[in-house]
Structures are given as structure tokens and as C-alpha cells.
């Protein structure tokens, strides 16, 4: 290396600070957690749950907001190590503004009690935050808009465990082609987060034969939660 042109290899005044700022900025950019998400679309400038929720409450990016009473963002402890994700709010949730408070939610509460995981210690949300008309499944374009909020929730919360309740949550979080009956009871790992799919509590109400395998899943979830809580 020639010593005659040190400026090619030595930092100019202020350049060191610029390089440090770039390194800090790079550390703040996280790889997307959900398949198909772009970092810039998932509100990277928001670092806390409260402003993200406020943003969601004022969102009109899809048709769902005009047909529901309120945005049902989340419930529980944002500092929890475990996150439960369903598909979307129903009638009771839309009225009360909290996820999983109807019959399916009451069954989830019972399962959590049996698993010795107090609901107060978990964080619960849905793929979409507004009630689809007639409790239909959210349409793909509605999911695309709302999953940006879910991506930001996961980034802010940094859970150790994510439990996908039902097919839609499993397809959004694990794999677009996921089938709960085929992947339930198995741990997946992404970016250090352990993920499991199980049946949605509403499915247990429709088909009681799902209760036994769901309980097997929750026993595994309980054991893993006891390691990280």
C-alpha cells in the first residue's frame, strides 16, 4: 500500500461519525418476520406498542374498517414472552374491543387455566384487527394490509413463543400452504422464536374431537413457556 495517497484509506473529518451512524441504523433494520412482508411497510419508525395501536385505530386501508364498530388491536401484556394469534375479531370482540372474549375466547381462557398459563401473562391479537362482515374469513387483500401491523407487533414485542390459533394465522405466520391438522404439535423456529400451530378454539366448539390434540399441543406450549417466562 502506498503512503503517498493516505486519503484513499484514511477517514476524512466527520466520516467516522457518518460510518457509525450507518452502523447503528443498520442494526435497527430487522429482517421481516412474516413471509412476504417488506420492512418499509411495517412501520419501522414505530418502536412502542401504544403509538402502533393508535395508528391502527385510525387505519382505513381496507374495507373492513367501515363495516365494524371498532378496531380490536390486542389484549394482555406486551412484555409477555408468549403471543397468541387468531384470525380476526367476531361480534363480541367488536362490541367489547378485546380479542377472544366470545365463546371461543371463553374456551381459550379455560384451556389457559388448565395449562397454568394465566391470561394476564400472555399477549393476544389477530391477523386482522377489524371484524369481517358476518364473521367471514378475511379476504387476501385485507390480510395483506393488516399483516403489516402484526409484523410490527411481533417486532416490538419480541416474543419467545408464538402460538397460531387456526389455519389463517398458521398460513400468515408459518407457511401460506399450512394445514393445521398436518403441522400442529410441531415446533418451528424463526429468528430465535419458537412457533406452534394448533386448532382455533372456535374449531373445538364445532368439532369436539379436536379437543384432545389441542390439549396435547397446549401441554407442549406450557412446558416451553415455563422455560422462557
N, C-alpha and C positions, 0 to 999 in steps of 0.2 A: 504494500500500500504506500503510495506516495505521500510525503508530508507537505508537498507543495500546494495541495488543494484541500485543506482541512475542512472547509465549509461544506464539502460534499458529504462528510461523515459526522461532523460535529453540529449540534443543535444550535440554531440561531436564537437570539434573545426572544423569550416568550414561547418558543417552540416546545420546550419541555412541558410547560403548563398545558399547552394545547394537546399534547400527546396524553398527558394524564387525564384530562377531561374526556378524551375519546375513549380511554380505557374504562373509566367509570361508567360512561354512557353505554359501552358495550356490555358491561356486567348487568346493567339494568334491563337489557333487552332479553327476554326469556323466549325460548323456543315454544311455539304453541303446544298446548297440552292436548287439545281436541283435534281429531283428524279434520283436515280441510279448512282450518282457521288460519287467517293471516294476522300476524302480530299487530299490525297497524289498525286493524278493525276492532280489536278487543280492548279499546280504551286504555292503552299503555300508560297514559299520563295519570290515571287514577290509581292511587296507592292504598286507599282505605275503603271499607265496605259502605260507610254512610253516604259519601258522595256518589258511589256507584248506584246505590239503591235510589237515591234522589234522581239520578239521570234516568234510570229505568222507569220510575213513576211518571216521568214526563215524556216517555217514548211513544211515538205514533208511527213507527216504521213499518208496521204491518196492520192488516185489517182487524186483528183481534182486539186491539185497544178500544175501538169504537163500539164493540159489542159486549163489553164486560163492565162490571161496576168499578173494579179497582185492580191495580197491579199487585199480584201476590208474589213478593220477591223472595222471602226466606223466613225461617224461624230457627231460633236456637242460638248457640254460642259460636260466634265467628272465629273464636280461637280454639275451637274443638279440633281434635286430631282425626275426627271421622265425619264424613259428609255423606248424606243420603240424597239421592236424586231421583225424582219421579218424572212423569211426562208433562203434566200440566194441572192447573187448579180446576176443581169442579165447582158445583153450585155452592156448597157450603164454604169452600175456601174463598170463593169470590165474594161471598157475603161477609165473611169474618176477616178477610185479608191475611190469612195464615195458611200455609200449605199443610195438607194432611190433617184436617180436623173433622172430616165427614166419617162415614162408616169405615172406609178403608184406612183413614188416619187413626181411628179408634182401635182398629185391629193392629195397626203398626205399633201403637202405644203398648198394647198388651204383649206383643212379641218382644218389644224392647224391655219391658219389665221382666218377662220370663228370662231374657238373656242377661239381666242385671246390667243393662245399659240405660241409665236414666235419660229420658228425652231431653232434659235440661242440659245434658252434657254433649249433645250432638247438634249438628247443623243440617238443616233440611231445606231443600229447594227443588225446583223442577226445571226441565229443559226449557219450557216456555212459561212466562210469568203471567200471562193473561188467559182467562178461561175461553176455550174454543166453544162456539155455539153448540148447544145440545150435547156438550161433553164429547164431541167428536175428537178424533186424533188430530193433532196439529198438522197442517199441510207443510210440505217441504220448504216452501218459501218462508213460512212463519218460523220454522225451526232455524233456518239459515240466519234470520235476523236476530233471534233471541239467543242463539248459542254463543254470540259474542259476549253477552252478559255472563253466561255460565263460565266461559273461558276466563273472564276477568275475576269472577268469584273464586274459582279454583286458584288462580294466580295470587290473589290477595290472601286467601285463607291458608293456602299451603297445607292441605290435609295430608295425613299419613295413609289414610284409608278412604276409598270412595266405594260406596255401595250403590249399584244401579238397580233401581226398582222397576222391573218391567222391560219389555222389548225396546221401546223407543229410547229410553235412557241408555240401554246397552248398545244400541246402534249408533247413537250420537257419540258416546264416550269410548266404547271399545272397538266396534267394527260395524260399518254400515250394513253388513250382511249377518250380523249376530242373531242367533236364535237362543233365547233364554234356556230352553229345555236342553240345548246341546252344550252351553258353556257355563251354566250355573254350577256352583260348588267348586269352581276353579279360580285360583288367584292369577291375575295378570299384573304385570309390573311395568309402569311407565314413569320415567323421570323420578324414580325412587318412591312412587306412590303405588300402593297395592290396591287393586281394583277387583271387585267381585260383582257378578250379576246374580240376581235372584228374582223370584216372581213378585210382581206388584201385589200389594195387599188386596186390591180390588179383584185380582185374578183368584186369590184364595177364597174370596167370598163367592165367586161364581163357580169355582171348582175346588171343593174341599180336599180332593186328592193331592193337590199341590201343597197342602199344609205340612206334611211330613218332610218332603225335600226342602221346603223353605226353612223349616226349623233346623234341619241339618246345616243349611247354609249359615243361619244366624249363630249356630254354635261355633262354627269356624270364625265368623266375624267377631264374636265375643272374645274368643281366645286371642285373636290377633290384636283386638282393641286393648285387651289387658296388657299387652306387651308395650304399647305405644302411648297409652294415656298418661 
